[in-house]
């Protein structure tokens, strides 16, 4: 017989074995896009309840339907995330979804985002620089000290990480293969330096590189710089990719954006890149004549 208690707006079982709650809920810190839906669906299929902290202005409100408990919070309110999770009995959490970090450098950012004291202390006093990896690892360390462990963000949706191969019927031309091999090493080095994870190349020339603006805006810039089109987007994982956050992600919107700005091919890293709505993405790529390749980490495509 199961007894249930209400915590916030999530129903949890109080039964415990050796101090560990049965069916302990998984926390999700949800940014923009479909990634949080994949994590929530996978976790619930595995039998876990889910508590979602949706980042205001980014997370899709429809996530409420995929959660046992749902709460809104600010992007830079780390202390509030922790309080919500601890109140709901969460000791394991996943970060999923994108955050437009470039907007955090706009005017009046402190008033717009209203960071809590935990975030202010981390941002100004606890990190040596403000690169993504530095900030996210510092946040993960702080959460760990408060009893919440950030874990592998793709553990509940690994089926969305394609194996190496050509994913479309159209195969890469010799010129495209040459561009892939040329750009791959450069993209991986950019990732190692934590600058960005994507570059645009054409005829063994780098057209654009991703930095703080993100992949979508880099694609727009590549289209502006290469008016005749025919360039290739290469998106990779960092050589020391921390699977707890910042997993490279593509989907139908990536294909649409590529086509709109003259891209002819999308190259992703096999086994490391999350593909959202894969059937739809590949159908769009076929229809628009865009080649999609999942490149092996160590060998050619």
Phi and psi in degrees as GROMACS dihedral restraints (atoms count N, CA, C in turn):
[ dihedral_restraints ]
;  ai    aj    ak    al  type     phi  dphi    fc
    3     4     5     6     1  -106.4    20    10
    4     5     6     7     1   131.7    20    10
    6     7     8     9     1  -102.9    20    10
    7     8     9    10     1   142.7    20    10
    9    10    11    12     1  -126.4    20    10
   10    11    12    13     1   145.2    20    10
   12    13    14    15     1  -123.2    20    10
   13    14    15    16     1   149.1    20    10
   15    16    17    18     1   -97.9    20    10
   16    17    18    19     1   123.1    20    10
   18    19    20    21     1  -120.4    20    10
   19    20    21    22     1   111.0    20    10
   21    22    23    24     1    64.1    20    10
   22    23    24    25     1  -120.8    20    10
   24    25    26    27     1  -121.4    20    10
   25    26    27    28     1    33.6    20    10
   27    28    29    30     1  -125.4    20    10
   28    29    30    31     1   137.5    20    10
   30    31    32    33     1   -97.5    20    10
   31    32    33    34     1   122.5    20    10
   33    34    35    36     1  -125.6    20    10
   34    35    36    37     1   150.2    20    10
   36    37    38    39     1   -82.6    20    10
   37    38    39    40     1   133.0    20    10
   39    40    41    42     1   -86.3    20    10
   40    41    42    43     1    -6.0    20    10
   42    43    44    45     1   -66.8    20    10
   43    44    45    46     1   135.9    20    10
   45    46    47    48     1  -133.0    20    10
   46    47    48    49     1   150.0    20    10
   48    49    50    51     1  -124.9    20    10
   49    50    51    52     1   122.2    20    10
   51    52    53    54     1    53.2    20    10
   52    53    54    55     1    36.3    20    10
   54    55    56    57     1    81.2    20    10
   55    56    57    58     1     1.3    20    10
   57    58    59    60     1  -109.4    20    10
   58    59    60    61     1   127.3    20    10
   60    61    62    63     1   -68.4    20    10
   61    62    63    64     1   135.2    20    10
   63    64    65    66     1   -69.1    20    10
   64    65    66    67     1   140.7    20    10
   66    67    68    69     1    53.3    20    10
   67    68    69    70     1    44.9    20    10
   69    70    71    72     1   -59.8    20    10
   70    71    72    73     1   133.9    20    10
   72    73    74    75     1   -68.6    20    10
   73    74    75    76     1   149.2    20    10
   75    76    77    78     1   -95.6    20    10
   76    77    78    79     1   131.6    20    10
   78    79    80    81     1   -90.0    20    10
   79    80    81    82     1   142.3    20    10
   81    82    83    84     1  -128.5    20    10
   82    83    84    85     1   125.1    20    10
   84    85    86    87     1   -95.8    20    10
   85    86    87    88     1   107.6    20    10
   87    88    89    90     1  -103.0    20    10
   88    89    90    91     1   121.4    20    10
   90    91    92    93     1   -97.3    20    10
   91    92    93    94     1  -151.7    20    10
   93    94    95    96     1   -81.0    20    10
   94    95    96    97     1   159.1    20    10
   96    97    98    99     1    95.9    20    10
   97    98    99   100     1  -172.4    20    10
   99   100   101   102     1   -90.7    20    10
  100   101   102   103     1   -12.8    20    10
  102   103   104   105     1   -53.1    20    10
  103   104   105   106     1   -47.4    20    10
  105   106   107   108     1   -59.2    20    10
  106   107   108   109     1   -32.5    20    10
  108   109   110   111     1   -64.5    20    10
  109   110   111   112     1   -41.5    20    10
  111   112   113   114     1   -63.7    20    10
  112   113   114   115     1   -41.8    20    10
  114   115   116   117     1   -65.6    20    10
  115   116   117   118     1   -47.1    20    10
  117   118   119   120     1   -62.0    20    10
  118   119   120   121     1   -44.8    20    10
  120   121   122   123     1   -63.0    20    10
  121   122   123   124     1   -44.3    20    10
  123   124   125   126     1   -64.6    20    10
  124   125   126   127     1   -41.4    20    10
  126   127   128   129     1   -65.4    20    10
  127   128   129   130     1   -42.0    20    10
  129   130   131   132     1   -69.6    20    10
  130   131   132   133     1   -34.0    20    10
  132   133   134   135     1   -63.9    20    10
  133   134   135   136     1   -30.4    20    10
  135   136   137   138     1   -80.1    20    10
  136   137   138   139     1    -4.3    20    10
  138   139   140   141     1   100.8    20    10
  139   140   141   142     1     6.6    20    10
  141   142   143   144     1   -94.9    20    10
  142   143   144   145     1   143.7    20    10
  144   145   146   147     1   -80.4    20    10
  145   146   147   148     1   159.8    20    10
  147   148   149   150     1  -131.9    20    10
  148   149   150   151     1   130.9    20    10
  150   151   152   153     1  -114.4    20    10
  151   152   153   154     1   121.3    20    10
  153   154   155   156     1  -110.5    20    10
  154   155   156   157     1   128.9    20    10
  156   157   158   159     1  -100.6    20    10
  157   158   159   160     1   108.0    20    10
  159   160   161   162     1   -88.3    20    10
  160   161   162   163     1   127.9    20    10
  162   163   164   165     1   -78.4    20    10
  163   164   165   166     1   122.7    20    10
  165   166   167   168     1   -59.3    20    10
  166   167   168   169     1   135.7    20    10
  168   169   170   171     1    82.8    20    10
  169   170   171   172     1    -4.5    20    10
  171   172   173   174     1  -126.3    20    10
  172   173   174   175     1   -54.9    20    10
  174   175   176   177     1   -67.1    20    10
  175   176   177   178     1   146.7    20    10
  177   178   179   180     1   -77.9    20    10
  178   179   180   181     1   125.5    20    10
  180   181   182   183     1   -58.1    20    10
  181   182   183   184     1   -22.5    20    10
  183   184   185   186     1   -64.9    20    10
  184   185   186   187     1   -13.2    20    10
  186   187   188   189     1   -61.2    20    10
  187   188   189   190     1   -22.1    20    10
  189   190   191   192     1   -53.0    20    10
  190   191   192   193     1   -36.8    20    10
  192   193   194   195     1   -73.7    20    10
  193   194   195   196     1   -11.8    20    10
  195   196   197   198     1  -106.8    20    10
  196   197   198   199     1    10.3    20    10
  198   199   200   201     1  -126.0    20    10
  199   200   201   202     1   151.9    20    10
  201   202   203   204     1   -85.9    20    10
  202   203   204   205     1   -21.2    20    10
  204   205   206   207     1  -150.0    20    10
  205   206   207   208     1   136.6    20    10
  207   208   209   210     1  -137.1    20    10
  208   209   210   211     1   134.0    20    10
  210   211   212   213     1  -140.4    20    10
  211   212   213   214     1   140.5    20    10
  213   214   215   216     1   -88.4    20    10
  214   215   216   217     1   145.7    20    10
  216   217   218   219     1  -153.1    20    10
  217   218   219   220     1   164.3    20    10
  219   220   221   222     1   -79.7    20    10
  220   221   222   223     1   162.6    20    10
  222   223   224   225     1   -64.4    20    10
  223   224   225   226     1   -36.3    20    10
  225   226   227   228     1  -116.8    20    10
  226   227   228   229     1    53.2    20    10
  228   229   230   231     1  -127.6    20    10
  229   230   231   232     1    60.5    20    10
  231   232   233   234     1   -56.5    20    10
  232   233   234   235     1   -41.1    20    10
  234   235   236   237     1   -61.4    20    10
  235   236   237   238     1   -37.9    20    10
  237   238   239   240     1   -68.5    20    10
  238   239   240   241     1   -39.9    20    10
  240   241   242   243     1   -55.4    20    10
  241   242   243   244     1   -47.8    20    10
  243   244   245   246     1   -61.8    20    10
  244   245   246   247     1   -44.0    20    10
  246   247   248   249     1   -63.1    20    10
  247   248   249   250     1   -41.2    20    10
  249   250   251   252     1   -61.9    20    10
  250   251   252   253     1   -49.1    20    10
  252   253   254   255     1   -63.3    20    10
  253   254   255   256     1   -43.4    20    10
  255   256   257   258     1   -65.4    20    10
  256   257   258   259     1   -37.4    20    10
  258   259   260   261     1   -64.5    20    10
  259   260   261   262     1   -30.2    20    10
  261   262   263   264     1   -94.8    20    10
  262   263   264   265     1     6.5    20    10
  264   265   266   267     1    78.1    20    10
  265   266   267   268     1    21.9    20    10
  267   268   269   270     1   -88.0    20    10
  268   269   270   271     1   128.9    20    10
  270   271   272   273     1  -123.5    20    10
  271   272   273   274     1    -1.2    20    10
  273   274   275   276     1  -134.9    20    10
  274   275   276   277     1   130.1    20    10
  276   277   278   279     1  -139.0    20    10
  277   278   279   280     1   160.1    20    10
  279   280   281   282     1  -130.4    20    10
  280   281   282   283     1   137.7    20    10
  282   283   284   285     1   -93.9    20    10
  283   284   285   286     1   129.4    20    10
  285   286   287   288     1  -147.1    20    10
  286   287   288   289     1   137.6    20    10
  288   289   290   291     1   105.4    20    10
  289   290   291   292     1   158.7    20    10
  291   292   293   294     1   -90.0    20    10
  292   293   294   295     1   153.4    20    10
  294   295   296   297     1  -131.7    20    10
  295   296   297   298     1   127.8    20    10
  297   298   299   300     1   -81.4    20    10
  298   299   300   301     1    87.9    20    10
  300   301   302   303     1   -62.5    20    10
  301   302   303   304     1   -28.3    20    10
  303   304   305   306     1   -59.8    20    10
  304   305   306   307     1   -31.5    20    10
  306   307   308   309     1   -69.7    20    10
  307   308   309   310     1   -17.4    20    10
  309   310   311   312     1   -78.2    20    10
  310   311   312   313     1    -1.6    20    10
  312   313   314   315     1  -108.7    20    10
  313   314   315   316     1    12.3    20    10
  315   316   317   318     1   -78.4    20    10
  316   317   318   319     1   176.5    20    10
  318   319   320   321     1   -67.5    20    10
  319   320   321   322     1   147.3    20    10
  321   322   323   324     1    57.3    20    10
  322   323   324   325     1    32.6    20    10
  324   325   326   327     1   -60.3    20    10
  325   326   327   328     1   -35.1    20    10
  327   328   329   330     1   -66.1    20    10
  328   329   330   331     1   -35.2    20    10
  330   331   332   333     1   -77.5    20    10
  331   332   333   334     1   -33.8    20    10
  333   334   335   336     1   -70.0    20    10
  334   335   336   337     1   -43.0    20    10
  336   337   338   339     1   -97.6    20    10
  337   338   339   340     1   -16.9    20    10
  339   340   341   342     1    45.5    20    10
  340   341   342   343     1    63.2    20    10
  342   343   344   345     1   -64.4    20    10
  343   344   345   346     1   147.5    20    10
  345   346   347   348     1   -82.8    20    10
  346   347   348   349     1   172.8    20    10
  348   349   350   351     1   -62.5    20    10
  349   350   351   352     1   -34.7    20    10
  351   352   353   354     1   -59.8    20    10
  352   353   354   355     1   -45.0    20    10
  354   355   356   357     1   -69.5    20    10
  355   356   357   358     1   -39.8    20    10
  357   358   359   360     1   -61.2    20    10
  358   359   360   361     1   -45.8    20    10
  360   361   362   363     1   -61.9    20    10
  361   362   363   364     1   -42.5    20    10
  363   364   365   366     1   -65.6    20    10
  364   365   366   367     1   -46.6    20    10
  366   367   368   369     1   -64.1    20    10
  367   368   369   370     1   -43.6    20    10
  369   370   371   372     1   -97.8    20    10
  370   371   372   373     1   -22.9    20    10
  372   373   374   375     1  -125.0    20    10
  373   374   375   376     1   -17.4    20    10
  375   376   377   378     1  -112.7    20    10
  376   377   378   379     1    -1.2    20    10
  378   379   380   381     1  -121.9    20    10
  379   380   381   382     1   148.4    20    10
  381   382   383   384     1   -81.8    20    10
  382   383   384   385     1   -25.8    20    10
  384   385   386   387     1  -153.1    20    10
  385   386   387   388     1   179.3    20    10
  387   388   389   390     1  -118.0    20    10
  388   389   390   391     1    30.4    20    10
  390   391   392   393     1   -69.8    20    10
  391   392   393   394     1   157.7    20    10
  393   394   395   396     1   -52.7    20    10
  394   395   396   397     1   -51.1    20    10
  396   397   398   399     1   -61.2    20    10
  397   398   399   400     1   -40.5    20    10
  399   400   401   402     1   -62.1    20    10
  400   401   402   403     1   -48.3    20    10
  402   403   404   405     1   -66.1    20    10
  403   404   405   406     1   -45.2    20    10
  405   406   407   408     1   -68.5    20    10
  406   407   408   409     1   -38.9    20    10
  408   409   410   411     1   -67.8    20    10
  409   410   411   412     1   -35.7    20    10
  411   412   413   414     1   -65.3    20    10
  412   413   414   415     1   -40.6    20    10
  414   415   416   417     1   -64.0    20    10
  415   416   417   418     1   -42.1    20    10
  417   418   419   420     1   -62.8    20    10
  418   419   420   421     1   -41.3    20    10
  420   421   422   423     1   -63.8    20    10
  421   422   423   424     1   -41.4    20    10
  423   424   425   426     1   -65.2    20    10
  424   425   426   427     1   -42.9    20    10
  426   427   428   429     1   -62.3    20    10
  427   428   429   430     1   -38.0    20    10
  429   430   431   432     1   -62.0    20    10
  430   431   432   433     1   -40.6    20    10
  432   433   434   435     1   -64.9    20    10
  433   434   435   436     1   -24.6    20    10
  435   436   437   438     1   -94.4    20    10
  436   437   438   439     1     8.4    20    10
  438   439   440   441     1    91.4    20    10
  439   440   441   442     1    14.3    20    10
  441   442   443   444     1  -122.9    20    10
  442   443   444   445     1   119.6    20    10
  444   445   446   447     1   -97.8    20    10
  445   446   447   448     1   123.4    20    10
  447   448   449   450     1   -79.5    20    10
  448   449   450   451     1   130.2    20    10
  450   451   452   453     1  -121.2    20    10
  451   452   453   454     1   176.5    20    10
  453   454   455   456     1   -49.4    20    10
  454   455   456   457     1   118.4    20    10
  456   457   458   459     1   -73.1    20    10
  457   458   459   460     1   -16.7    20    10
  459   460   461   462     1  -107.1    20    10
  460   461   462   463     1     9.5    20    10
  462   463   464   465     1   -62.8    20    10
  463   464   465   466     1   -23.9    20    10
  465   466   467   468     1  -102.7    20    10
  466   467   468   469     1     7.7    20    10
  468   469   470   471     1  -148.0    20    10
  469   470   471   472     1    38.0    20    10
  471   472   473   474     1   -64.9    20    10
  472   473   474   475     1   -20.7    20    10
  474   475   476   477     1   -65.9    20    10
  475   476   477   478     1   -11.8    20    10
  477   478   479   480     1   -94.9    20    10
  478   479   480   481     1    10.1    20    10
  480   481   482   483     1  -104.6    20    10
  481   482   483   484     1   101.9    20    10
  483   484   485   486     1   -69.8    20    10
  484   485   486   487     1   148.6    20    10
  486   487   488   489     1   -77.1    20    10
  487   488   489   490     1   168.8    20    10
  489   490   491   492     1   -64.1    20    10
  490   491   492   493     1   142.0    20    10
  492   493   494   495     1   151.4    20    10
  493   494   495   496     1   175.0    20    10
  495   496   497   498     1   -89.5    20    10
  496   497   498   499     1   117.9    20    10
  498   499   500   501     1   -87.1    20    10
  499   500   501   502     1   -17.2    20    10
  501   502   503   504     1  -105.4    20    10
  502   503   504   505     1   163.9    20    10
  504   505   506   507     1   -68.9    20    10
  505   506   507   508     1   -35.5    20    10
  507   508   509   510     1   -73.1    20    10
  508   509   510   511     1   127.8    20    10
  510   511   512   513     1   -94.5    20    10
  511   512   513   514     1   155.8    20    10
  513   514   515   516     1   -68.7    20    10
  514   515   516   517     1   140.4    20    10
  516   517   518   519     1   -74.1    20    10
  517   518   519   520     1   166.1    20    10
  519   520   521   522     1   -56.2    20    10
  520   521   522   523     1   -38.3    20    10
  522   523   524   525     1   -65.1    20    10
  523   524   525   526     1   -39.6    20    10
  525   526   527   528     1   -67.0    20    10
  526   527   528   529     1   -41.9    20    10
  528   529   530   531     1   -59.5    20    10
  529   530   531   532     1   -39.0    20    10
  531   532   533   534     1   -65.4    20    10
  532   533   534   535     1   -39.7    20    10
  534   535   536   537     1   -65.4    20    10
  535   536   537   538     1   -37.9    20    10
  537   538   539   540     1   -62.1    20    10
  538   539   540   541     1   -48.3    20    10
  540   541   542   543     1   -66.6    20    10
  541   542   543   544     1   -35.6    20    10
  543   544   545   546     1   -65.2    20    10
  544   545   546   547     1   -46.7    20    10
  546   547   548   549     1   -80.9    20    10
  547   548   549   550     1   -22.4    20    10
  549   550   551   552     1   -61.1    20    10
  550   551   552   553     1   -49.8    20    10
  552   553   554   555     1   -63.1    20    10
  553   554   555   556     1   -38.5    20    10
  555   556   557   558     1   -65.1    20    10
  556   557   558   559     1   -44.7    20    10
  558   559   560   561     1   -62.3    20    10
  559   560   561   562     1   -41.3    20    10
  561   562   563   564     1   -66.0    20    10
  562   563   564   565     1   -36.8    20    10
  564   565   566   567     1   -68.0    20    10
  565   566   567   568     1   -38.8    20    10
  567   568   569   570     1   -59.7    20    10
  568   569   570   571     1   -41.3    20    10
  570   571   572   573     1   -63.9    20    10
  571   572   573   574     1   -40.6    20    10
  573   574   575   576     1   -60.1    20    10
  574   575   576   577     1   -37.1    20    10
  576   577   578   579     1   -82.8    20    10
  577   578   579   580     1    -2.2    20    10
  579   580   581   582     1    59.4    20    10
  580   581   582   583     1    42.6    20    10
  582   583   584   585     1   -93.0    20    10
  583   584   585   586     1   -49.1    20    10
  585   586   587   588     1  -174.0    20    10
  586   587   588   589     1   176.2    20    10
  588   589   590   591     1  -119.3    20    10
  589   590   591   592     1     4.7    20    10
  591   592   593   594     1  -136.0    20    10
  592   593   594   595     1   147.0    20    10
  594   595   596   597     1  -139.4    20    10
  595   596   597   598     1   158.6    20    10
  597   598   599   600     1  -113.5    20    10
  598   599   600   601     1   130.6    20    10
  600   601   602   603     1  -131.8    20    10
  601   602   603   604     1   152.4    20    10
  603   604   605   606     1  -153.5    20    10
  604   605   606   607     1   129.6    20    10
  606   607   608   609     1    51.0    20    10
  607   608   609   610     1    46.4    20    10
  609   610   611   612     1    57.7    20    10
  610   611   612   613     1    40.3    20    10
  612   613   614   615     1  -134.6    20    10
  613   614   615   616     1   136.6    20    10
  615   616   617   618     1   -80.7    20    10
  616   617   618   619     1   119.6    20    10
  618   619   620   621     1   -87.2    20    10
  619   620   621   622     1   -43.3    20    10
  621   622   623   624     1  -155.7    20    10
  622   623   624   625     1   153.5    20    10
  624   625   626   627     1  -126.3    20    10
  625   626   627   628     1   148.7    20    10
  627   628   629   630     1   -85.7    20    10
  628   629   630   631     1   136.5    20    10
  630   631   632   633     1  -131.1    20    10
  631   632   633   634     1  -129.7    20    10
  633   634   635   636     1   -70.8    20    10
  634   635   636   637     1   -20.2    20    10
  636   637   638   639     1   -72.1    20    10
  637   638   639   640     1   -20.7    20    10
  639   640   641   642     1    93.9    20    10
  640   641   642   643     1   167.6    20    10
  642   643   644   645     1   -65.3    20    10
  643   644   645   646     1   -43.9    20    10
  645   646   647   648     1   -59.3    20    10
  646   647   648   649     1   -44.7    20    10
  648   649   650   651     1   -72.1    20    10
  649   650   651   652     1   -29.7    20    10
  651   652   653   654     1   -65.7    20    10
  652   653   654   655     1   -39.3    20    10
  654   655   656   657     1   -59.5    20    10
  655   656   657   658     1   -43.6    20    10
  657   658   659   660     1   -60.3    20    10
  658   659   660   661     1   -43.8    20    10
  660   661   662   663     1   -65.9    20    10
  661   662   663   664     1   -38.9    20    10
  663   664   665   666     1   -61.1    20    10
  664   665   666   667     1   -40.4    20    10
  666   667   668   669     1   -63.9    20    10
  667   668   669   670     1   -35.4    20    10
  669   670   671   672     1   -70.7    20    10
  670   671   672   673     1   -34.9    20    10
  672   673   674   675     1   -83.5    20    10
  673   674   675   676     1   -22.5    20    10
  675   676   677   678     1  -124.2    20    10
  676   677   678   679     1    77.0    20    10
  678   679   680   681     1   -62.0    20    10
  679   680   681   682     1   -28.2    20    10
  681   682   683   684     1   -81.7    20    10
  682   683   684   685     1    -6.5    20    10
  684   685   686   687     1    71.2    20    10
  685   686   687   688     1  -161.5    20    10
  687   688   689   690     1    80.3    20    10
  688   689   690   691     1    18.6    20    10
  690   691   692   693     1   -97.1    20    10
  691   692   693   694     1   169.4    20    10
  693   694   695   696     1  -120.7    20    10
  694   695   696   697     1   135.0    20    10
  696   697   698   699     1   -96.4    20    10
  697   698   699   700     1   125.9    20    10
  699   700   701   702     1  -115.1    20    10
  700   701   702   703     1   123.0    20    10
  702   703   704   705     1  -125.5    20    10
  703   704   705   706     1   124.0    20    10
  705   706   707   708     1  -128.0    20    10
  706   707   708   709     1   166.3    20    10
  708   709   710   711     1   -87.2    20    10
  709   710   711   712     1   157.2    20    10
  711   712   713   714     1   -69.3    20    10
  712   713   714   715     1   148.6    20    10
  714   715   716   717     1   -54.9    20    10
  715   716   717   718     1   -34.3    20    10
  717   718   719   720     1  -113.0    20    10
  718   719   720   721     1    42.9    20    10
  720   721   722   723     1   -51.5    20    10
  721   722   723   724     1   126.0    20    10
  723   724   725   726     1   -89.2    20    10
  724   725   726   727     1   111.3    20    10
  726   727   728   729     1   -70.6    20    10
  727   728   729   730     1    -1.8    20    10
  729   730   731   732     1   -76.3    20    10
  730   731   732   733     1   -21.4    20    10
  732   733   734   735     1  -161.1    20    10
  733   734   735   736     1   165.4    20    10
  735   736   737   738     1    61.8    20    10
  736   737   738   739     1    39.0    20    10
  738   739   740   741     1   -75.2    20    10
  739   740   741   742     1   129.0    20    10
  741   742   743   744     1   -61.6    20    10
  742   743   744   745     1   137.1    20    10
  744   745   746   747     1  -137.2    20    10
  745   746   747   748     1   137.7    20    10
  747   748   749   750     1  -134.5    20    10
  748   749   750   751     1   166.8    20    10
  750   751   752   753     1  -172.4    20    10
  751   752   753   754     1  -168.1    20    10
  753   754   755   756     1   -54.8    20    10
  754   755   756   757     1   -37.4    20    10
  756   757   758   759     1   -64.2    20    10
  757   758   759   760     1   -32.6    20    10
  759   760   761   762     1   -63.1    20    10
  760   761   762   763     1   -43.9    20    10
  762   763   764   765     1   -63.9    20    10
  763   764   765   766     1   -45.1    20    10
  765   766   767   768     1   -60.2    20    10
  766   767   768   769     1   -43.2    20    10
  768   769   770   771     1   -66.0    20    10
  769   770   771   772     1   -41.5    20    10
  771   772   773   774     1   -59.1    20    10
  772   773   774   775     1   -49.0    20    10
  774   775   776   777     1   -61.5    20    10
  775   776   777   778     1   -42.6    20    10
  777   778   779   780     1   -62.7    20    10
  778   779   780   781     1   -28.0    20    10
  780   781   782   783     1  -114.2    20    10
  781   782   783   784     1    20.7    20    10
  783   784   785   786     1    87.6    20    10
  784   785   786   787     1     9.7    20    10
  786   787   788   789     1   -72.6    20    10
  787   788   789   790     1   145.8    20    10
  789   790   791   792     1  -113.2    20    10
  790   791   792   793     1   -13.0    20    10
  792   793   794   795     1  -154.0    20    10
  793   794   795   796     1   149.2    20    10
  795   796   797   798     1  -123.0    20    10
  796   797   798   799     1   124.3    20    10
  798   799   800   801     1  -118.8    20    10
  799   800   801   802     1   123.7    20    10
  801   802   803   804     1  -122.1    20    10
  802   803   804   805     1   166.1    20    10
  804   805   806   807     1   -89.8    20    10
  805   806   807   808     1   121.1    20    10
  807   808   809   810     1   -60.6    20    10
  808   809   810   811     1   138.7    20    10
  810   811   812   813     1    72.7    20    10
  811   812   813   814     1    -0.3    20    10
  813   814   815   816     1  -128.4    20    10
  814   815   816   817     1   -12.2    20    10
  816   817   818   819     1  -111.5    20    10
  817   818   819   820     1   128.8    20    10
  819   820   821   822     1   -82.5    20    10
  820   821   822   823     1   126.7    20    10
  822   823   824   825     1  -107.2    20    10
  823   824   825   826     1   115.9    20    10
  825   826   827   828     1   -86.1    20    10
  826   827   828   829     1   133.3    20    10
  828   829   830   831     1    49.4    20    10
  829   830   831   832     1    57.8    20    10
  831   832   833   834     1   -55.1    20    10
  832   833   834   835     1   -47.4    20    10
  834   835   836   837     1   -57.4    20    10
  835   836   837   838     1   -43.7    20    10
  837   838   839   840     1   -66.2    20    10
  838   839   840   841     1   -41.4    20    10
  840   841   842   843     1   -61.5    20    10
  841   842   843   844     1   -45.4    20    10
  843   844   845   846     1   -71.6    20    10
  844   845   846   847     1   -33.3    20    10
  846   847   848   849     1   -62.5    20    10
  847   848   849   850     1   -42.6    20    10
  849   850   851   852     1   -65.0    20    10
  850   851   852   853     1   -41.5    20    10
  852   853   854   855     1   -61.8    20    10
  853   854   855   856     1   -43.7    20    10
  855   856   857   858     1   -60.9    20    10
  856   857   858   859     1   -45.7    20    10
  858   859   860   861     1   -65.5    20    10
  859   860   861   862     1   -34.2    20    10
  861   862   863   864     1   -95.7    20    10
  862   863   864   865     1     0.5    20    10
  864   865   866   867     1    73.8    20    10
  865   866   867   868     1    29.0    20    10
  867   868   869   870     1  -101.2    20    10
  868   869   870   871     1   128.1    20    10
  870   871   872   873     1   -80.8    20    10
  871   872   873   874     1   136.3    20    10
  873   874   875   876     1  -122.2    20    10
  874   875   876   877     1   123.3    20    10
  876   877   878   879     1  -124.5    20    10
  877   878   879   880     1   132.8    20    10
  879   880   881   882     1   -98.9    20    10
  880   881   882   883     1   106.5    20    10
  882   883   884   885     1   -88.1    20    10
  883   884   885   886     1   133.1    20    10
  885   886   887   888     1   -67.1    20    10
  886   887   888   889     1   148.7    20    10
  888   889   890   891     1   -61.9    20    10
  889   890   891   892     1   -38.0    20    10
  891   892   893   894     1  -108.8    20    10
  892   893   894   895     1   -16.9    20    10
  894   895   896   897     1  -123.8    20    10
  895   896   897   898     1   179.0    20    10
  897   898   899   900     1   -71.3    20    10
  898   899   900   901     1   168.9    20    10
